[in-house]
Each structure stands twice: as C-alpha cells, then as structure tokens.
Amino acid sequence: MGHFGLGRSFAGLRYQEETIPRAAERRRLFRRMLAYLFPYRLSTVFVILVIMVGTGAALVPALLMKRILDTAIPEKNVPLLTVFALVMLIAPILGGLLSVLQNWLSSVISQRIMDRLRREMYEHLQKLSLSFFLRQRSGEMVSRIQNDVGSIQSVVIQSITGLVTNALTLVGAFAIMLSLNAELTLIAAVLLPAFVIPMRSVGRRRYAIQSRTQAVMADVASHVNETLSVSGKLLVSGFGQEEAERAKFARLSRELSDLGIRQSLIGRWLFAFVGALGTIGPAVLYGAGGYLVIRGELTVGSLVAFASYLVQLYSPTAQIVNVSVNMTASLALFSRVFDVLDQPVEVREADHPTPWDGPGHIQIEHLSFAYPGTERLVLRDVDADLADGRVHALVGPSGAGKTSFIHLLARFADPVAGRILLDGVDLREVASKDLRRATALVTQEPLLFHATLRQNLIYGHESATEEEIARAVGAAQLSDLVALLPQGLDTLVGERGYRLSGGEKQRVAIARAFLHNPRLLFLDEATSSLDTLSERRIQDALDLLLERRTAIVIAHRLSTVLKADQILVLNEGRIVDRGRHEELLARGGLYRDLYEIQFAAQSP
C-alpha cells in the first residue's frame, strides 16, 4: 500500500500571518475581489444611485436650517418656515427608507457572491487529486469554506457600500462648505490628513491578526472534527487522552480569544484621536466663524449649517479610514480563499475527451509514479497486461505500491512517466464521466454516510428499483442484517456507519458495487474486515460480482488469490513476478515467502 504521509499542516496552502502583501499584490487581489461584483454590475450601479439619493437627502436639512435662520425667521414668513420644517422632517424619513433599500440590495449582492465563492471552492476541491486530500485535514477545508467565506460577507456589505456612502457624503459636504465659506472650509480641511496618515500601520497590523485568526479558527475546526467524531472519540477515550485534548482545545480557544481582543483594540488609539479631532474642529470653527459673524462676513444660519456639515466632513473621513483598514485586513480572507482556488488541478479532463464503452482491457507501459511534493517513486517502470473480464490480484508487502497502483487505474492520480491504455486509449484521454460510470471501488474501510441503509446502498445509482436493491442485498448476504434492523433498509446507520460492524459495512459496500454494475472493479482489501465465517458467506457473492468484469484486487485472503486469473507480485514499486498461484508457488521467491507467512495459515 502506498504511503501518503498524513500531516498536521494544510500542505500546499500558505498562511499569510506576518506581513501585508506588496502594493502590486494588493492591487491584484483588489482587482480579483472586484471581479466578483462584475456579474452584479447593474445592481451595484443601482445601489450606488440609491446611496447618492440617500446622501443628498442627508445633506438637505443643514441647508434648510440656514434658510430658516437667515430667511424665514427674520422675515417672519410662517408658510416658508412650515415648508422648510416639513422638508426637514421628510428628508430623514426618505433617507431611512433608502437606507433599508440599500441594505437589502447590498445583502442580496453579497449573499450571491458568498454563494458563488462557496460553490467555486467546493467544485474546485472536487477537481483536486486524491493525493491532495490525503495531505489535508478535513476540518481545515470546512473552515476555509465556512469561516473564511462567511467572514468576507461583512466586507462586501459594509466596506464597499460604506466607502461609497462616506465618500459621497464627504464630497457633498465639502462642496457645500466651500459654497458657504471658502476660508472656514480650508481651516476645517487642515485637520483631514491627521485622519489618514496613521491608516497604513493600522491596516498592516489588522491584516496580520486577521490572517492568524483565520488560521487558528481552522485549527479549532480541525481539532473538533478529529476528536469529536466517532472514530476520534474512540481513539481519545481508548488511550485516555481526554485531558490532553481538552488542554489542546483550551490553548487554541485562548489564542482565538486573545486574537479577538487584540483585533478589537488595534486602531482604537487612532479612532480616539479622531474623536478628539471631532471636538477640536467645532471649537476652532465656532471661534473663527463667530468672529466672521461679528464682522458681518457670515450669517448665523451659515455658521450653524457649516457646523452641521463639519460633522459630515469629519465623520465620513473617519469612517473611510476605518473602512480602508478593514478592507486591507480583508485581503487576508480573500488571500486564503484564492489560495484554495489557485491550487493546481493535477488530474485534468482532456480538451477533447474520447468516449469509452469498451470491455475494459488495460495495458500498462513503463508506468512510474510519485506523489506531488515528493521525489520518491512509489511505482517505477511498471509494465502489465490486464485482460478484460478477468480477475487480477495484487500481492506484496506493505508499502509495495498496491493501493497507488489501483488509484492510478481508477485515475485518481496521473503517472509521472509511462501511460495506461484502456482498450487502446490513453486513460488521460478517456472521458471521465464514462470512466466513472463504469467503475466501482470497494475499499478496506468503506465510507457510509450518516443516512439510511437504503440511501447508502443506492448512492450513485439513485434510480435503482426495489427489485434491484433486493437482489443486491441478497447477493451481498445482507438479508439477515436488514431483517434485524428496526426500520429495515430505512434505518440510520450513523456517522461513517458506526452502527454496523466492519464486516457489515464491507458487505454494504459490495452491495453498492452490485447495484452500480461496473465493468472495471477495484477491490482494495475488501474482505479484510471479515471473519472466516463471514468471508465464506460472502465469497459466493464476490465470485458473482467478479464475473465478466475486469477486476483488480488487492488480496490479503487466500481464497481471492487462488481464484485470480493473474497475480502481480509487487515489491518496492516494481512488479517482481506474475502468473497464476500454482506457477508462482512453484517458482519460489517473494510470492512463496508471502504465501507461507500470510496465506498458509488460512488453508483449510
């Protein structure tokens, strides 16, 4: 069996925890982020129009206040005062309604983008080779899809719309202030750089902590997934490691908590400084403006309106700074998402795949294989001819490359040298849908979903009739089990089928293969969990399943070896012998050694 080197780290995907990307990389990421808005460009334009109208409505009251103080009251014009007061009342209501509309539209757009990102990530992960998944933690990938993509939503809703809203308010307020008094506007504008200058350092620190937070969230998800699954519970309890795992989870949880506190505090000094500027500005304004009023160069209404717009100048500036910091930090989220989407697809469909519906004759020519990221060849210069409709057994010591051999024939990976021909066509050129439709794999540890026994049986063959299901159940010697289950075929089997024994799960997998009715059948130690009695019960079913199919079987049972039409003996990635059982036994060598050690004890 090939060795895949399971690791704790998410191999191939980089963590960006330390430094913010360079300017060119940031621009590339921002462009890529904005590309997800392109399909919703018309909706986005409409949102911007709504924001513009809402911003205009928010700017109107201060101008009306000026007209009330400078015109309506001095002239004692009650009708004009009433109109201005009513408009001042209506404008905020209109702004509030437009804000609700804007939030709804923004939410729709952001949810569609989240949906697209989740689907793209899931679909891309499905395209990656088996070797990729054997290097990863399932909890890490769950975290990438759930936590990372979910955290992006606030960026899409708040950051982009907030940036547009505050930018329009800032520009509008500045323009009106200039029209009221250019001198006071310039005094107010002197303080604006103080809002912006510290932004870069805050953004850098927020980026680093955001990246580390997502990484720790992935660690937490992986830890929970590994230790609180059924198999994890059995392992942890079986070795008395509950306290150690609690301590490990507590350490991760504390780090996540500390990161949250640090993230909430970053930039607080900046925003406190901005708040102080918000009080300094009006003080300077009223001092300078009051002097102009005394000199008759400015009306009281203009001064009051100017003070109102000063808030709409400083507050949006502070919000823009905050949004900019958040968007810089959000690069960590998008970077992690894009890291997944940028993982190379190692097993690709041909540009013009060849349809296949042949008998299943397999020829292997000078095949060599190494798993990505390693230089050690698991298989080296392998040649073999696997006749269609025959049973071919693979035997050899652990680590000889037997499972890797099957993975290549099923095209879960591609060779680094040589080729595999399926009925004369290079396997890399065969249409994957045709290959998958005609292939079934029964592994040493078959996966059953947390679903009913029926749903597990018909997986991949949902159109199966009751008669076909009954035939498969009978052939796989499952009838007694079904009769004992409380709801029969509609009984939940539990996570990974833990309500069933190992042998029962393998019989379910064999029944599933019966329903699939494949031309290419791969059995990876499919009877290893069966005791002698169970094996004898199921051997007839296997014989029936193997009939008229091209079957490649990793055999640890003598019965399978004896009935094989060809036995391939693998050692250190090479085929060192081949033939039928009697021939190999007579020749001696590795096969006879394996037979005497592994198979002889099974002889009747």
Secondary structure, DSSP 8 states (H G I E B T S, - for coil): -------SS-TT-----S----HHHHHHHHHHHHHTTGGGHHHHHHHHHHHHHHHHHHHHHHHHHHHIIIIITTTT-HHHHHHHHHHHHHHHHHHHHHHHHHHHHHHHHHHHHHHHHHHHHHHHHHHS-HHHHHTS-HHHHHHIIIIIHHHHHHIIIIIIHHHHHHHHHHHHHHHHHHHH-HHHHHHHHTTTHHHHTTHHHHHHHHHHHHHHHHHHHHHHHHHHHHHSSHHHHHHHHHTT-HHHHHHHHHHHHHHHHHHHHHHHHTTHHHHHHHHHHHHHHHHHHHHHHHHHHHTTSS-HHHHHHHHHHHHHHHHHHHHHHHHHHHHHHHHHHHHHHHHHHTS--SS---SS-B---S---EEEEEEEE--TT--S-SEEEEEEEE-TT-EEEEE-STTSSHHHHHHHHTTSS--SEEEEEETTEEGGGB-HHHHHHTEEEE-SS----SSBHHHHHTTT-TT--HHHHHHHHHHTT-HHHHHHSTTGGGSB--GGGTTS-HHHHHHHHHHHHHHH--SEEEEESTTTT--HHHHHHHHHHHHHHHTTSEEEEE--SHHHHHT-SEEEEEETTEEEEEE-HHHHHHH-SHHHHHIIIIIGGG--
